[in-house]
Amino acid sequence: MFQNRAEALALALPAAIFATLVFLLPVTILLSEGFRAGGAWTLSAYADFFSATLNRTVFLRTFRLGLEVTAVSAVVGYAAAFAIVNLPPKGKGRMIGLITLPLMISPVARTYAWIVILGRTGIVNQAITGLGLSAEPLRLLFTETAVFIGLLQLFLPLMILSLISALENMPKDAIPAARVLGANWFQVFWKVILPLTREGLVIGGTLVFTGSLTAYITPAILGGSKVLMLETLMYQQVSVANDFVSASVIAFILIVMSFAANILLKRLATARNRR
């Protein structure tokens, strides 16, 4: 396409300069704050962060909820994607449209809708009290369950769309061939579908896990101050405590966790494929 490599680099140079000035440079400056103390490079800020019980609790909660949302998204996503791929073209298009529709709605509106559903006078509590399962409305908001539901609803479409793309690229005769050879449905999924759709799982898992770690609106609205996540804690450190060093530490931790998740998922997929 290009006569020489210099032409390609010249065309990419403006975008590289823009990304460096507006993204890489500010992020580098922010992250460097967590490694400097008194003009010297040190890890004391990270030691101080993890020495606090609250910070360790928030870190583990964020990591655990990210894993739970990703795992449930993968299970539900495979079932939904497999069902959608086997629909007729018209039905498949409609279902993909319904899955894509929530992505066009603001996360604020989608999250506030859960207040209507999970509030003390919401639909869920009305059903529970109406059926006589509880004499008083249950406390559903400002719990880890509410945050989990909100994050799952927010990022599940990304997993489903990634798996739909992977399943559509899978050979059409792979599953019938495995069934003819005597494989049950569990063996078909574990030995045929999963290896052939690993790229879609890696992409979807990375998007869901990273999104769950870094989402702010949903944990802030549905969890509040009672269910702190790393991103809400970072906001408090900046806006309330004016502690940019702790915010830098949290930002670096979130970035490392996101990259580590992507690398781990790729290695697991590669190892599975080799076996």
N, C-alpha and C positions, 0 to 999 in steps of 0.2 A: 504493500500500500504506500509506503514511504520509500523514497529513493535511498535514503541513508538514515542512520540512527539519530543524527543531529536534528533532522527535521522533526522527528517524533518528539525528541526532548524539548525542542523549541516550542512546539505546540502545547506540551504539558507544563511548561515552565510557569505561565501565568496562574494556572490552577494551583500549582504547588506553592507558589509565593503567597497566594491568597489564603490557602489552608494553613500555611506556616504562621502568617501574621495574625489571623483571626481565631485560630484554634490551637495549634501546637505551642506557640510561644506563650499565650496566656496560661494554658494548662501546665506547661513546664514551670512557669513562675509560681503558680499556685502550689504545685506538688513539692517544689523545692523548699517551701516554708516549713514543711514537716521534718526536714533533714538538717535544719540550721538552728542553732541556739548559741547566742553570744558570739556570733561571727564564725563559729566552727561547725563543721559537719558532724552530726551525731544522730543516734537513734533513740535518744532519750524521750522524745515526744511519743514515739510508738510504745516504749516501755511504760510511760505514764498513762497512756490511753488504755492499754490492756491490764494495767494494775487496778483500775477501777472496776468494781463489781457491776455497776450499771452498764458500762461500755461493753464488758464481756457478754452480759445478758442480751443486750441489743444486737451485738454481732452474731451471736448464736441464733437468736430469733430470726434475724434477717436471712442468714444462711439456710436455716431449717425451712422457713416458709418458701424460699426460692426453690429448694429441692422438692418440696411437697407440691408446689404449683406446677413445676416442670414434669414431675412424675405423673400426676393426675392428667395433665394436658396431653402427655404422650399416650396414655391408655385411652382416654376419651377421643383423642385426635385420630388414632389408628382406626378405631371403630367407625367414627364419623367419615373419615376419608375413604375407607374401604367401601362403605355403603354408597357414598356419593359417586365414586369412580364407576361403580357398576350400574348407575342409573342411565336411562336414555339421555341423549344429548340435550334435549330441551329441559328435562328435569335436573340434569347436572348443572346447566347454566343457571337455573333458578336458585338452586341450593348454594352455589358458589356466590351468587349475588346476595343471598340472605346472610351468608357468613361474612362477606366483605362489608355489608351495610354498617355494622357497629363500628368498624374502623373509621367511618366517615363522620361519626358523631364525637363531639368533644369528650375527652375522658372526665371532665368535670361534670357534665350532664349525666354521663353513664354512672358515675360514682354516686352522685346525689340521688339517682333513682333508687339505689340500694337503701337509702335512708327511709324512703317511702315504704320499701318492702320490709326492712328489718327493724323499723322503729317500734316503740311501745304501742303505737296505734296503727302499725303497719299491717300489711296483708298477712304475713306469717303469724304474728301474734294474735290477730283476729281469728285466724283459722284454729290456732292452738286453744285459745280460750273458748271459742265456739264449739269445738269438739269435746270440751271438758278435760283436756289433757293437762291443763294448769289453771289454777284459780286466778292467778295474776299474770300479767304479761311478762315474758322472759326478757332478760337483758341480752340482746343480740348485738347491738351496736357497741363500738369501742371494745371489741374482743378480737383475739387472733382469728377466730372463725370468720368474722366479718371481713377482715383484711384478706384472708385466704380466698373467700368467695369473690371479693372485688377484683383481686389480682387474676384469679382464674378466668373470670368473665372478660377481663381486659385483654389478656394475651392468648387465650385459647384459639381465637381465629388465626393467629400467626402460625401456630403449630399445625392446625388443620390444613391450611393452604400449602404449607411446606410439604406435608405428607401427601396431599393430593397430587402435587407436581411429581413427587418421587414415585408414587404408585402408577401414574399415567405413563411414566418412562420405563416401567418394569415390563419385561416380555409377557405378552398376553397368555402364552401357553405354559408359563412356569408353574402356576398353581394347578391347572388340570393335570400336568405331567406328574407333579408330586402326589396328587391324589390317586392317579392311576397306579403309581408305584407303591401304594399302600400307606402313605403318610396320613396321620390324623391331622385335625386342624391346628392343634398346638405345634406339631412338628412342621407343618406347612409355614406357620408364622415364624417359628424360631429358626428354621433352616433355610427358608426360601424368601419370605417377605422381608424379614428384618435385615438380612444381609444386602438385599437388593435395594432397600430404601434407606440405607444408613445415612446417605448424604442428606436426605430430607430431614431425618431425625436429628442430625447434628445441627443443621441450620435452624430448625424449629426449636430444638432444645436450647441453643445459644440465645436465640431471640427471647424466648420465654424466661429463661433463668436470668439473663442480663436485665430484661425489662422488670422482672420482679424485684431485683436488687435495687435498681435505680429509680423506680417509680416513687413519686412524692405525693401526688394528689390523693390517690386511693388510700395509702396508709394514714395520711394526715386527716382525711375526712372520716374514714371508717374506724381508724384506730385511735386517733387523737393522741393525747399525752399519756394515755394509759397503755398503749401498745406502740412503743417507740420502735422505729426501724432506723437503720443507719442513715438513710436520706433525710428523715425527719429530725434525727439527732444532729446532723450536719447543719440543717437550717437553723436549729436552735442555737448552735454554737456560734453561727455568724450573726443572726439577727438579734439574739437576746444577750449572749455572753460576749459578743464581739471577739471571739477566740478563733482567729483565722488559722492558727497552728493546728488546733484539733480538727478543724474543718478540712485542712490539707491532708491530715492523717486519714480521715474517713474517706476522702475522695480517692486517695491512693489505694486504700484497701478495696474500695468498690471496683476500681480499674483492674487491680490484680485478680480479684475474684472473677471478674468477667472474662479476662483473657485465660485464666486457668480453666474455667469451665469449657471454653471453646477448645482448648488444647486437649483437655481430658476426654471430651466427647469424640474428638477426631481420633485420638489414640485408641480408645475403646472400639470405635468403628473399624479402624484399621486392623486391630488385633483380632476382632471377630471375623473379619473378611479373610485373614490369613489362615485362621483355623478351618 
